[in-house]
Amino acid sequence: MSKFSENPSIKKLNEDINGMQLLLRLATPFGLVNKKMRHSIKESKERLHLMKTQLEELLSIADEFNERFSNDGWIAYEHMSLDVMKETVVLHKSGQTEQVKQTLIN
């Protein structure tokens, strides 16, 4: 079974974020940023860092979710709730398999 992190659209999103981060890092040294733009660049860097962190969390949880539940027919997909995936992984780790099933069904 392939990992969620190997999904082509997820890989593209990761590549896009990396590309935007690189462009922002290179903009200032190459003189592409004036004083008025510095604040916007800083905000953009912070937002991209947050996006990257959230994406990494999503990929980690989704891959773990698939490892634990794919044999039962449950597969993480792009629009699945991250909170549901987290909750079911935690429940599974604590041995609450019936609660896992009910959470997934709901």
N, CA, C and O atoms as a GROMACS GRO file, in nm:
protein
  424
    1MET      N    1   0.084  -0.117   0.000
    1MET     CA    2   0.000   0.000   0.000
    1MET      C    3   0.088   0.124   0.000
    1MET      O    4   0.184   0.133   0.077
    2SER      N    5   0.056   0.218  -0.086
    2SER     CA    6   0.134   0.341  -0.089
    2SER      C    7   0.094   0.432   0.026
    2SER      O    8  -0.018   0.424   0.078
    3LYS      N    9   0.184   0.516   0.063
    3LYS     CA   10   0.159   0.608   0.173
    3LYS      C   11   0.080   0.728   0.124
    3LYS      O   12   0.088   0.766   0.007
    4PHE      N   13   0.006   0.788   0.215
    4PHE     CA   14  -0.069   0.910   0.185
    4PHE      C   15   0.026   1.018   0.137
    4PHE      O   16  -0.007   1.097   0.048
    5SER      N   17   0.144   1.021   0.197
    5SER     CA   18   0.243   1.122   0.161
    5SER      C   19   0.295   1.106   0.018
    5SER      O   20   0.359   1.197  -0.035
    6GLU      N   21   0.267   0.992  -0.046
    6GLU     CA   22   0.309   0.969  -0.183
    6GLU      C   23   0.201   1.007  -0.285
    6GLU      O   24   0.221   0.992  -0.405
    7ASN      N   25   0.086   1.055  -0.236
    7ASN     CA   26  -0.022   1.099  -0.322
    7ASN      C   27   0.030   1.214  -0.410
    7ASN      O   28   0.090   1.308  -0.357
    8PRO      N   29   0.008   1.209  -0.542
    8PRO     CA   30   0.063   1.313  -0.631
    8PRO      C   31   0.021   1.455  -0.595
    8PRO      O   32   0.104   1.546  -0.603
    9SER      N   33  -0.102   1.477  -0.555
    9SER     CA   34  -0.144   1.613  -0.522
    9SER      C   35  -0.080   1.661  -0.392
    9SER      O   36  -0.051   1.780  -0.378
   10ILE      N   37  -0.057   1.570  -0.299
   10ILE     CA   38   0.009   1.606  -0.173
   10ILE      C   39   0.157   1.636  -0.201
   10ILE      O   40   0.212   1.731  -0.147
   11LYS      N   41   0.220   1.554  -0.285
   11LYS     CA   42   0.359   1.579  -0.320
   11LYS      C   43   0.374   1.714  -0.389
   11LYS      O   44   0.469   1.788  -0.363
   12LYS      N   45   0.279   1.748  -0.477
   12LYS     CA   46   0.283   1.876  -0.548
   12LYS      C   47   0.268   1.991  -0.449
   12LYS      O   48   0.339   2.091  -0.459
   13LEU      N   49   0.175   1.978  -0.354
   13LEU     CA   50   0.156   2.083  -0.254
   13LEU      C   51   0.286   2.104  -0.176
   13LEU      O   52   0.326   2.218  -0.152
   14ASN      N   53   0.350   1.997  -0.135
   14ASN     CA   54   0.476   2.006  -0.062
   14ASN      C   55   0.583   2.074  -0.147
   14ASN      O   56   0.658   2.159  -0.098
   15GLU      N   57   0.591   2.038  -0.273
   15GLU     CA   58   0.688   2.100  -0.364
   15GLU      C   59   0.658   2.249  -0.382
   15GLU      O   60   0.750   2.331  -0.386
   16ASP      N   61   0.529   2.284  -0.392
   16ASP     CA   62   0.491   2.424  -0.408
   16ASP      C   63   0.529   2.507  -0.286
   16ASP      O   64   0.580   2.618  -0.299
   17ILE      N   65   0.504   2.453  -0.168
   17ILE     CA   66   0.542   2.523  -0.045
   17ILE      C   67   0.693   2.542  -0.040
   17ILE      O   68   0.741   2.650  -0.007
   18ASN      N   69   0.768   2.436  -0.071
   18ASN     CA   70   0.914   2.447  -0.072
   18ASN      C   71   0.962   2.552  -0.171
   18ASN      O   72   1.054   2.628  -0.142
   19GLY      N   73   0.899   2.556  -0.288
   19GLY     CA   74   0.935   2.654  -0.390
   19GLY      C   75   0.907   2.796  -0.346
   19GLY      O   76   0.988   2.886  -0.369
   20MET      N   77   0.792   2.818  -0.283
   20MET     CA   78   0.759   2.951  -0.234
   20MET      C   79   0.856   2.995  -0.125
   20MET      O   80   0.897   3.111  -0.119
   21GLN      N   81   0.891   2.900  -0.036
   21GLN     CA   82   0.988   2.933   0.070
   21GLN      C   83   1.122   2.973   0.009
   21GLN      O   84   1.185   3.068   0.055
   22LEU      N   85   1.165   2.901  -0.093
   22LEU     CA   86   1.291   2.932  -0.159
   22LEU      C   87   1.286   3.071  -0.224
   22LEU      O   88   1.380   3.149  -0.210
   23LEU      N   89   1.178   3.101  -0.294
   23LEU     CA   90   1.164   3.232  -0.357
   23LEU      C   91   1.171   3.345  -0.255
   23LEU      O   92   1.235   3.448  -0.278
   24LEU      N   93   1.103   3.326  -0.142
   24LEU     CA   94   1.106   3.430  -0.039
   24LEU      C   95   1.245   3.447   0.020
   24LEU      O   96   1.287   3.559   0.050
   25ARG      N   97   1.317   3.335   0.037
   25ARG     CA   98   1.454   3.344   0.091
   25ARG      C   99   1.546   3.417  -0.007
   25ARG      O  100   1.638   3.487   0.036
   26LEU      N  101   1.523   3.401  -0.136
   26LEU     CA  102   1.611   3.460  -0.236
   26LEU      C  103   1.573   3.603  -0.273
   26LEU      O  104   1.655   3.676  -0.328
   27ALA      N  105   1.451   3.643  -0.243
   27ALA     CA  106   1.403   3.775  -0.286
   27ALA      C  107   1.486   3.889  -0.227
   27ALA      O  108   1.524   3.981  -0.300
   28THR      N  109   1.515   3.884  -0.099
   28THR     CA  110   1.587   3.994  -0.036
   28THR      C  111   1.733   4.004  -0.083
   28THR      O  112   1.776   4.113  -0.122
   29PRO      N  113   1.809   3.895  -0.081
   29PRO     CA  114   1.949   3.907  -0.125
   29PRO      C  115   1.964   3.954  -0.269
   29PRO      O  116   2.066   4.014  -0.305
   30PHE      N  117   1.865   3.926  -0.353
   30PHE     CA  118   1.874   3.966  -0.493
   30PHE      C  119   1.810   4.103  -0.518
   30PHE      O  120   1.793   4.143  -0.633
   31GLY      N  121   1.774   4.173  -0.411
   31GLY     CA  122   1.722   4.309  -0.425
   31GLY      C  123   1.581   4.317  -0.480
   31GLY      O  124   1.543   4.420  -0.537
   32LEU      N  125   1.503   4.213  -0.464
   32LEU     CA  126   1.366   4.214  -0.516
   32LEU      C  127   1.265   4.262  -0.413
   32LEU      O  128   1.144   4.261  -0.439
   33VAL      N  129   1.313   4.304  -0.296
   33VAL     CA  130   1.224   4.347  -0.189
   33VAL      C  131   1.262   4.488  -0.146
   33VAL      O  132   1.377   4.516  -0.113
   34ASN      N  133   1.162   4.576  -0.147
   34ASN     CA  134   1.188   4.710  -0.095
   34ASN      C  135   1.143   4.719   0.050
   34ASN      O  136   1.089   4.621   0.104
   35LYS      N  137   1.164   4.833   0.114
   35LYS     CA  138   1.132   4.846   0.256
   35LYS      C  139   0.984   4.821   0.285
   35LYS      O  140   0.950   4.763   0.387
   36LYS      N  141   0.896   4.864   0.196
   36LYS     CA  142   0.752   4.847   0.216
   36LYS      C  143   0.712   4.699   0.213
   36LYS      O  144   0.614   4.659   0.276
   37MET      N  145   0.787   4.620   0.140
   37MET     CA  146   0.753   4.479   0.123
   37MET      C  147   0.807   4.390   0.235
   37MET      O  148   0.761   4.277   0.250
   38ARG      N  149   0.901   4.437   0.313
   38ARG     CA  150   0.965   4.354   0.415
   38ARG      C  151   0.866   4.292   0.513
   38ARG      O  152   0.878   4.174   0.547
   39HIS      N  153   0.768   4.370   0.558
   39HIS     CA  154   0.669   4.318   0.653
   39HIS      C  155   0.587   4.207   0.587
   39HIS      O  156   0.562   4.103   0.648
   40SER      N  157   0.545   4.228   0.463
   40SER     CA  158   0.467   4.126   0.392
   40SER      C  159   0.548   3.999   0.369
   40SER      O  160   0.495   3.888   0.380
   41ILE      N  161   0.674   4.014   0.339
   41ILE     CA  162   0.762   3.899   0.318
   41ILE      C  163   0.775   3.821   0.448
   41ILE      O  164   0.769   3.698   0.447
   42LYS      N  165   0.792   3.891   0.560
   42LYS     CA  166   0.805   3.825   0.690
   42LYS      C  167   0.676   3.747   0.721
   42LYS      O  168   0.683   3.632   0.764
   43GLU      N  169   0.560   3.809   0.700
   43GLU     CA  170   0.433   3.741   0.724
   43GLU      C  171   0.419   3.619   0.634
   43GLU      O  172   0.374   3.513   0.679
   44SER      N  173   0.456   3.633   0.509
   44SER     CA  174   0.447   3.521   0.415
   44SER      C  175   0.536   3.405   0.458
   44SER      O  176   0.496   3.289   0.449
   45LYS      N  177   0.656   3.436   0.503
   45LYS     CA  178   0.747   3.331   0.552
   45LYS      C  179   0.686   3.258   0.670
   45LYS      O  180   0.693   3.136   0.678
   46GLU      N  181   0.626   3.334   0.763
   46GLU     CA  182   0.564   3.273   0.880
   46GLU      C  183   0.446   3.184   0.841
   46GLU      O  184   0.430   3.074   0.893
   47ARG      N  185   0.365   3.232   0.748
   47ARG     CA  186   0.250   3.153   0.703
   47ARG      C  187   0.294   3.025   0.632
   47ARG      O  188   0.236   2.918   0.653
   48LEU      N  189   0.396   3.036   0.549
   48LEU     CA  190   0.447   2.918   0.479
   48LEU      C  191   0.505   2.817   0.578
   48LEU      O  192   0.488   2.696   0.561
   49HIS      N  193   0.574   2.867   0.680
   49HIS     CA  194   0.628   2.778   0.782
   49HIS      C  195   0.514   2.704   0.853
   49HIS      O  196   0.523   2.584   0.877
   50LEU      N  197   0.408   2.777   0.886
   50LEU     CA  198   0.292   2.715   0.950
   50LEU      C  199   0.227   2.611   0.858
   50LEU      O  200   0.192   2.502   0.902
   51MET      N  201   0.213   2.645   0.731
   51MET     CA  202   0.156   2.551   0.634
   51MET      C  203   0.240   2.425   0.625
   51MET      O  204   0.187   2.314   0.622
   52LYS      N  205   0.370   2.442   0.621
   52LYS     CA  206   0.463   2.328   0.611
   52LYS      C  207   0.450   2.240   0.734
   52LYS      O  208   0.447   2.117   0.723
   53THR      N  209   0.442   2.301   0.852
   53THR     CA  210   0.427   2.226   0.977
   53THR      C  211   0.296   2.149   0.978
   53THR      O  212   0.292   2.032   1.016
   54GLN      N  213   0.187   2.214   0.937
   54GLN     CA  214   0.057   2.148   0.933
   54GLN      C  215   0.055   2.035   0.831
   54GLN      O  216  -0.004   1.930   0.857
   55LEU      N  217   0.118   2.055   0.717
   55LEU     CA  218   0.124   1.950   0.616
   55LEU      C  219   0.201   1.829   0.669
   55LEU      O  220   0.160   1.715   0.649
   56GLU      N  221   0.312   1.853   0.736
   56GLU     CA  222   0.391   1.744   0.792
   56GLU      C  223   0.311   1.666   0.896
   56GLU      O  224   0.319   1.543   0.902
   57GLU      N  225   0.233   1.737   0.977
   57GLU     CA  226   0.148   1.670   1.076
   57GLU      C  227   0.042   1.585   1.006
   57GLU      O  228   0.018   1.470   1.043
   58LEU      N  229  -0.021   1.643   0.904
   58LEU     CA  230  -0.122   1.570   0.828
   58LEU      C  231  -0.064   1.443   0.768
   58LEU      O  232  -0.125   1.336   0.777
   59LEU      N  233   0.052   1.453   0.707
   59LEU     CA  234   0.114   1.337   0.642
   59LEU      C  235   0.149   1.229   0.744
   59LEU      O  236   0.128   1.110   0.719
   60SER      N  237   0.201   1.270   0.858
   60SER     CA  238   0.236   1.175   0.962
   60SER      C  239   0.113   1.101   1.013
   60SER      O  240   0.113   0.978   1.023
   61ILE      N  241   0.009   1.176   1.046
   61ILE     CA  242  -0.114   1.115   1.098
   61ILE      C  243  -0.181   1.029   0.992
   61ILE      O  244  -0.225   0.918   1.021
   62ALA      N  245  -0.189   1.079   0.869
   62ALA     CA  246  -0.256   1.003   0.762
   62ALA      C  247  -0.183   0.872   0.732
   62ALA      O  248  -0.247   0.769   0.712
   63ASP      N  249  -0.051   0.876   0.730
   63ASP     CA  250   0.024   0.753   0.705
   63ASP      C  251   0.005   0.654   0.820
   63ASP      O  252  -0.010   0.534   0.797
   64GLU      N  253   0.006   0.705   0.943
   64GLU     CA  254  -0.017   0.616   1.058
   64GLU      C  255  -0.160   0.560   1.055
   64GLU      O  256  -0.181   0.443   1.084
   65PHE      N  257  -0.256   0.644   1.020
   65PHE     CA  258  -0.395   0.601   1.008
   65PHE      C  259  -0.406   0.486   0.906
   65PHE      O  260  -0.468   0.383   0.933
   66ASN      N  261  -0.345   0.505   0.792
   66ASN     CA  262  -0.350   0.401   0.688
   66ASN      C  263  -0.282   0.272   0.733
   66ASN      O  264  -0.332   0.163   0.705
   67GLU      N  265  -0.169   0.284   0.803
   67GLU     CA  266  -0.102   0.164   0.854
   67GLU      C  267  -0.193   0.084   0.946
   67GLU      O  268  -0.197  -0.038   0.940
   68ARG      N  269  -0.265   0.156   1.030
   68ARG     CA  270  -0.349   0.089   1.130
   68ARG      C  271  -0.483   0.039   1.076
   68ARG      O  272  -0.533  -0.064   1.121
   69PHE      N  273  -0.541   0.110   0.979
   69PHE     CA  274  -0.680   0.081   0.941
   69PHE      C  275  -0.702   0.037   0.797
   69PHE      O  276  -0.815   0.002   0.761
   70SER      N  277  -0.601   0.038   0.713
   70SER     CA  278  -0.622   0.002   0.573
   70SER      C  279  -0.667  -0.144   0.557
   70SER      O  280  -0.744  -0.175   0.466
   71ASN      N  281  -0.619  -0.231   0.642
   71ASN     CA  282  -0.662  -0.372   0.633
   71ASN      C  283  -0.810  -0.390   0.664
   71ASN      O  284  -0.870  -0.490   0.627
   72ASP      N  285  -0.869  -0.291   0.733
   72ASP     CA  286  -1.012  -0.294   0.764
   72ASP      C  287  -1.094  -0.215   0.662
   72ASP      O  288  -1.215  -0.201   0.677
   73GLY      N  289  -1.027  -0.164   0.559
   73GLY     CA  290  -1.098  -0.092   0.454
   73GLY      C  291  -1.106   0.058   0.473
   73GLY      O  292  -1.174   0.125   0.396
   74TRP      N  293  -1.041   0.113   0.573
   74TRP     CA  294  -1.043   0.257   0.598
   74TRP      C  295  -0.912   0.317   0.547
   74TRP      O  296  -0.804   0.276   0.588
   75ILE      N  297  -0.924   0.414   0.458
   75ILE     CA  298  -0.807   0.478   0.398
   75ILE      C  299  -0.822   0.629   0.412
   75ILE      O  300  -0.928   0.685   0.384
   76ALA      N  301  -0.715   0.694   0.454
   76ALA     CA  302  -0.715   0.841   0.461
   76ALA      C  303  -0.722   0.896   0.319
   76ALA      O  304  -0.659   0.844   0.227
   77TYR      N  305  -0.798   1.002   0.304
   77TYR     CA  306  -0.806   1.070   0.175
   77TYR      C  307  -0.799   1.220   0.199
   77TYR      O  308  -0.807   1.265   0.314
   78GLU      N  309  -0.786   1.296   0.094
   78GLU     CA  310  -0.756   1.438   0.105
   78GLU      C  311  -0.857   1.518   0.185
   78GLU      O  312  -0.820   1.616   0.250
   79HIS      N  313  -0.984   1.480   0.183
   79HIS     CA  314  -1.086   1.559   0.251
   79HIS      C  315  -1.129   1.498   0.384
   79HIS      O  316  -1.226   1.544   0.444
   80MET      N  317  -1.060   1.397   0.428
   80MET     CA  318  -1.093   1.335   0.556
   80MET      C  319  -1.047   1.427   0.670
   80MET      O  320  -0.942   1.490   0.661
   81SER      N  321  -1.126   1.433   0.774
   81SER     CA  322  -1.096   1.519   0.888
   81SER      C  323  -0.968   1.473   0.959
   81SER      O  324  -0.955   1.356   0.997
   82LEU      N  325  -0.876   1.566   0.975
   82LEU     CA  326  -0.753   1.537   1.049
   82LEU      C  327  -0.786   1.503   1.193
   82LEU      O  328  -0.723   1.415   1.252
   83ASP      N  329  -0.884   1.572   1.251
   83ASP     CA  330  -0.923   1.544   1.389
   83ASP      C  331  -0.973   1.402   1.405
   83ASP      O  332  -0.943   1.336   1.505
   84VAL      N  333  -1.050   1.353   1.308
   84VAL     CA  334  -1.101   1.215   1.314
   84VAL      C  335  -0.985   1.117   1.304
   84VAL      O  336  -0.979   1.018   1.378
   85MET      N  337  -0.892   1.144   1.214
   85MET     CA  338  -0.776   1.055   1.201
   85MET      C  339  -0.697   1.051   1.332
   85MET      O  340  -0.659   0.944   1.378
   86LYS      N  341  -0.672   1.169   1.391
   86LYS     CA  342  -0.598   1.175   1.517
   86LYS      C  343  -0.671   1.096   1.626
   86LYS      O  344  -0.611   1.015   1.697
   87GLU      N  345  -0.801   1.122   1.638
   87GLU     CA  346  -0.879   1.057   1.743
   87GLU      C  347  -0.877   0.906   1.729
   87GLU      O  348  -0.860   0.835   1.828
   88THR      N  349  -0.894   0.856   1.607
   88THR     CA  350  -0.897   0.711   1.589
   88THR      C  351  -0.761   0.647   1.615
   88THR      O  352  -0.754   0.536   1.667
   89VAL      N  353  -0.654   0.715   1.579
   89VAL     CA  354  -0.520   0.662   1.606
   89VAL      C  355  -0.498   0.653   1.757
   89VAL      O  356  -0.446   0.552   1.806
   90VAL      N  357  -0.537   0.758   1.830
   90VAL     CA  358  -0.521   0.758   1.976
   90VAL      C  359  -0.606   0.648   2.038
   90VAL      O  360  -0.560   0.574   2.125
   91LEU      N  361  -0.732   0.636   1.993
   91LEU     CA  362  -0.820   0.532   2.045
   91LEU      C  363  -0.763   0.393   2.018
   91LEU      O  364  -0.767   0.305   2.105
   92HIS      N  365  -0.711   0.374   1.899
   92HIS     CA  366  -0.654   0.244   1.862
   92HIS      C  367  -0.534   0.210   1.950
   92HIS      O  368  -0.520   0.096   1.995
   93LYS      N  369  -0.449   0.309   1.975
   93LYS     CA  370  -0.332   0.287   2.059
   93LYS      C  371  -0.371   0.247   2.201
   93LYS      O  372  -0.299   0.173   2.268
   94SER      N  373  -0.487   0.296   2.246
   94SER     CA  374  -0.531   0.264   2.382
   94SER      C  375  -0.621   0.140   2.386
   94SER      O  376  -0.677   0.107   2.491
   95GLY      N  377  -0.635   0.073   2.271
   95GLY     CA  378  -0.709  -0.053   2.267
   95GLY      C  379  -0.860  -0.039   2.258
   95GLY      O  380  -0.931  -0.138   2.279
   96GLN      N  381  -0.910   0.078   2.229
   96GLN     CA  382  -1.054   0.102   2.223
   96GLN      C  383  -1.107   0.080   2.081
   96GLN      O  384  -1.152   0.173   2.015
   97THR      N  385  -1.101  -0.045   2.035
   97THR     CA  386  -1.135  -0.075   1.896
   97THR      C  387  -1.281  -0.050   1.862
   97THR      O  388  -1.312  -0.007   1.751
   98GLU      N  389  -1.372  -0.076   1.954
   98GLU     CA  390  -1.513  -0.050   1.926
   98GLU      C  391  -1.539   0.098   1.910
   98GLU      O  392  -1.618   0.139   1.824
   99GLN      N  393  -1.473   0.180   1.992
   99GLN     CA  394  -1.488   0.325   1.981
   99GLN      C  395  -1.428   0.375   1.849
   99GLN      O  396  -1.480   0.469   1.789
  100VAL      N  397  -1.320   0.312   1.805
  100VAL     CA  398  -1.260   0.346   1.676
  100VAL      C  399  -1.362   0.326   1.565
  100VAL      O  400  -1.382   0.415   1.482
  101LYS      N  401  -1.424   0.210   1.564
  101LYS     CA  402  -1.523   0.179   1.460
  101LYS      C  403  -1.636   0.280   1.461
  101LYS      O  404  -1.678   0.328   1.356
  102GLN      N  405  -1.686   0.311   1.580
  102GLN     CA  406  -1.798   0.404   1.589
  102GLN      C  407  -1.758   0.544   1.544
  102GLN      O  408  -1.836   0.612   1.476
  103THR      N  409  -1.639   0.586   1.579
  103THR     CA  410  -1.590   0.718   1.538
  103THR      C  411  -1.579   0.725   1.386
  103THR      O  412  -1.619   0.824   1.326
  104LEU      N  413  -1.526   0.621   1.324
  104LEU     CA  414  -1.514   0.619   1.179
  104LEU      C  415  -1.649   0.616   1.110
  104LEU      O  416  -1.668   0.681   1.007
  105ILE      N  417  -1.742   0.542   1.164
  105ILE     CA  418  -1.876   0.534   1.106
  105ILE      C  419  -1.945   0.670   1.115
  105ILE      O  420  -2.010   0.715   1.020
  106ASN      N  421  -1.931   0.734   1.232
  106ASN     CA  422  -1.994   0.866   1.249
  106ASN      C  423  -1.932   0.967   1.154
  106ASN      O  424  -1.971   1.084   1.153
   0.00000   0.00000   0.00000
